Amino acid sequence: MRWRFFFWEALASIRSNAATTVAATVTVLIVTFLLGIFVTTAWWVYHYAVGVRNEVTVKLYLPESYATNAAQRGDVANQVKQLPYVSSFHYVSPSAAAKMLPPAEQAALKRIPNPLPPAFYVKLTDANQASATAAAAQRISAIHNCGSPPCVTYGKEDHRSGVEHVEVHPVFRVRVDVVAGDRGGGVDSEHDPVVDFFAAA
């Protein structure tokens, strides 16, 4: 049969050109291996970039007096809820922010009155719109007049230390930009200083 003829001819050709055959096979394997590495690396980089983008949090700082006035915070929370691209947000009191600092900074804060400001931390439905949400938040009076600019910032969460960035302002004005992870809901009190608010669907 003809297929036998072609089979034996192919086998004879392989035997007579063994070095060339092995070289071609190895070349194909190497190219396939490199292509696999490239595709895997590209996939990882893409998903890492998406993950970083989705961790962007907009931080809205309030005047110090709002830390002890739940009614004022409630008014601001209602306005924050209406901001564009808001997925969820939660309030972080000065005492909660202090607990998120590294131990050395917590020890330093014990020697002075807590200078950390009350704040809302906002998660977005579209991280690409962080600047739009930040600009809209500046139109909220309590945030615009937080008392120690910048009153609105946004960046990536740092899950290692619980704090992305600490800016030390004159006279111990300290900004805690980001808390690591979401906090559960609860009653606004000294024992449960973080309260979650979720925007309407």
C-alpha positions as CSV (number, residue, x, y, z in Angstrom):
1,M,0.0,0.0,0.0
2,R,1.1,3.5,-0.7
3,W,1.1,4.6,2.9
4,R,3.7,2.0,3.7
5,F,5.9,3.3,1.0
6,F,5.8,6.8,2.4
7,F,6.3,5.6,5.9
8,W,9.5,3.7,5.1
9,E,10.7,6.5,2.9
10,A,10.2,8.9,5.8
11,L,11.9,6.6,8.2
12,A,14.9,6.2,5.9
13,S,15.2,9.9,5.5
14,I,15.2,10.4,9.3
15,R,17.9,7.8,9.7
16,S,20.1,9.3,7.0
17,N,19.5,12.9,8.4
18,A,19.4,12.1,12.1
19,A,21.4,15.2,13.1
20,T,19.2,17.5,11.1
21,T,16.0,15.9,12.5
22,V,17.2,16.1,16.1
23,A,18.2,19.8,15.6
24,A,14.8,20.6,14.1
25,T,12.9,18.8,16.9
26,V,15.0,20.5,19.6
27,T,14.4,23.9,17.9
28,V,10.6,23.4,18.0
29,L,10.7,22.4,21.6
30,I,12.8,25.4,22.6
31,V,10.5,27.8,20.7
32,T,7.4,26.2,22.3
33,F,9.1,26.5,25.8
34,L,9.9,30.1,25.3
35,L,6.5,30.9,24.0
36,G,4.9,29.2,27.1
37,I,7.1,31.4,29.3
38,F,6.2,34.5,27.5
39,V,2.4,33.8,27.6
40,T,2.5,32.9,31.3
41,T,4.5,36.0,32.2
42,A,2.2,38.2,30.1
43,W,-0.9,36.7,31.8
44,W,0.7,37.2,35.3
45,V,1.6,40.8,34.6
46,Y,-1.9,41.6,33.3
47,H,-3.7,40.1,36.3
48,Y,-1.2,41.8,38.7
49,A,-1.9,45.1,37.1
50,V,-5.6,44.6,37.3
51,G,-5.3,43.6,41.0
52,V,-3.2,46.7,41.8
53,R,-5.7,48.9,40.0
54,N,-8.6,47.4,41.9
55,E,-6.9,48.1,45.2
56,V,-7.0,51.9,44.7
57,T,-8.7,53.6,47.6
58,V,-9.8,57.2,47.8
59,K,-9.1,58.7,51.3
60,L,-11.3,61.6,52.4
61,Y,-10.1,63.4,55.5
62,L,-12.4,65.3,58.0
63,P,-11.8,68.1,60.5
64,E,-10.7,66.8,64.0
65,S,-14.0,67.8,65.5
66,Y,-15.9,65.2,63.4
67,A,-14.2,62.4,65.4
68,T,-16.5,63.1,68.3
69,N,-19.6,64.2,66.4
70,A,-21.5,61.2,64.9
71,A,-24.3,63.5,63.5
72,Q,-21.8,65.5,61.4
73,R,-20.1,62.3,60.2
74,G,-23.5,61.0,59.2
75,D,-24.2,64.1,57.1
76,V,-20.8,63.6,55.4
77,A,-21.5,59.9,54.9
78,N,-24.7,60.7,53.1
79,Q,-22.8,63.0,50.7
80,V,-20.0,60.5,50.2
81,K,-22.6,57.9,49.3
82,Q,-23.7,60.1,46.4
83,L,-20.2,60.5,44.9
84,P,-19.7,59.0,41.4
85,Y,-18.2,55.5,41.1
86,V,-18.5,54.7,44.9
87,S,-18.8,51.0,45.6
88,S,-18.4,51.1,49.4
89,F,-16.8,53.2,52.1
90,H,-16.0,53.1,55.8
91,Y,-15.2,55.5,58.5
92,V,-11.8,55.2,60.4
93,S,-11.5,57.1,63.7
94,P,-8.2,58.5,64.9
95,S,-7.9,55.7,67.5
96,A,-8.4,53.1,64.8
97,A,-5.9,54.8,62.5
98,A,-3.3,54.8,65.4
99,K,-3.7,51.0,65.8
100,M,-2.8,50.5,62.2
101,L,0.6,52.2,62.5
102,P,3.8,50.2,63.0
103,P,4.7,49.5,66.7
104,A,7.4,52.1,66.8
105,E,5.1,54.8,65.6
106,Q,2.4,53.7,68.0
107,A,4.9,54.1,70.8
108,A,5.8,57.6,69.6
109,L,2.1,58.6,69.5
110,K,1.6,57.7,73.1
111,R,3.9,60.6,74.1
112,I,1.6,63.2,72.4
113,P,-2.1,63.7,71.8
114,N,-3.3,61.6,68.8
115,P,-2.9,63.9,65.8
116,L,-4.4,61.4,63.3
117,P,-7.5,62.8,61.5
118,P,-10.9,61.1,61.2
119,A,-11.5,59.9,57.6
120,F,-13.6,58.0,55.2
121,Y,-11.9,55.4,52.9
122,V,-13.7,54.8,49.7
123,K,-13.7,51.8,47.3
124,L,-14.6,52.4,43.7
125,T,-16.6,50.6,41.0
126,D,-14.0,51.7,38.5
127,A,-10.5,52.4,39.7
128,N,-9.7,54.4,36.6
129,Q,-12.2,57.1,37.8
130,A,-10.4,57.7,41.1
131,S,-9.5,61.3,40.1
132,A,-13.1,62.0,39.2
133,T,-14.3,60.8,42.6
134,A,-11.5,62.7,44.4
135,A,-12.5,65.9,42.5
136,A,-16.2,65.5,43.4
137,A,-15.3,64.8,47.1
138,Q,-13.5,68.2,47.2
139,R,-16.9,69.8,46.8
140,I,-18.1,68.4,50.1
141,S,-17.5,71.3,52.6
142,A,-16.3,69.2,55.5
143,I,-13.7,67.4,53.3
144,H,-12.6,70.5,51.5
145,N,-12.0,72.3,54.8
146,C,-10.4,69.3,56.6
147,G,-7.9,71.6,58.2
148,S,-4.6,70.0,57.0
149,P,-4.3,69.5,53.2
150,P,-4.2,67.3,51.3
151,C,-7.8,66.5,52.2
152,V,-8.3,63.9,49.5
153,T,-5.7,61.4,48.4
154,Y,-5.8,58.0,46.7
155,G,-3.4,55.2,46.2
156,K,-2.7,51.4,46.5
157,E,-3.2,49.5,49.8
158,D,-0.2,48.0,51.5
159,H,-1.2,44.7,53.1
160,R,2.1,44.3,54.8
161,S,2.0,47.1,57.3
162,G,-1.6,48.2,57.2
163,V,-0.6,51.6,56.1
164,E,0.4,52.7,52.6
165,H,1.9,56.0,53.4
166,V,2.4,58.3,56.4
167,E,2.9,62.0,55.7
168,V,4.3,63.8,58.7
169,H,3.1,67.4,58.7
170,P,4.4,70.3,60.8
171,V,3.4,70.1,64.5
172,F,3.0,66.3,64.3
173,R,0.3,66.5,61.6
174,V,0.2,62.9,60.5
175,R,-1.7,61.5,57.6
176,V,-2.6,57.8,57.5
177,D,-3.5,57.2,53.9
178,V,-4.7,53.6,53.7
179,V,-5.9,50.8,56.0
180,A,-5.2,47.3,54.9
181,G,-8.3,45.2,54.0
182,D,-11.9,45.9,54.6
183,R,-13.4,46.2,58.1
184,G,-16.6,44.7,59.3
185,G,-19.6,46.8,60.2
186,G,-20.5,47.7,63.8
187,V,-21.5,50.4,66.2
188,D,-19.5,53.6,66.2
189,S,-17.8,53.5,69.6
190,E,-14.4,53.4,71.2
191,H,-14.5,49.7,71.1
192,D,-15.5,49.4,67.5
193,P,-14.1,52.6,65.8
194,V,-14.5,51.4,62.2
195,V,-17.9,51.6,60.7
196,D,-18.7,50.4,57.2
197,F,-21.1,52.2,54.9
198,F,-22.2,50.6,51.6
199,A,-23.4,52.7,48.7
200,A,-26.8,51.8,47.2
201,A,-26.6,49.5,44.2
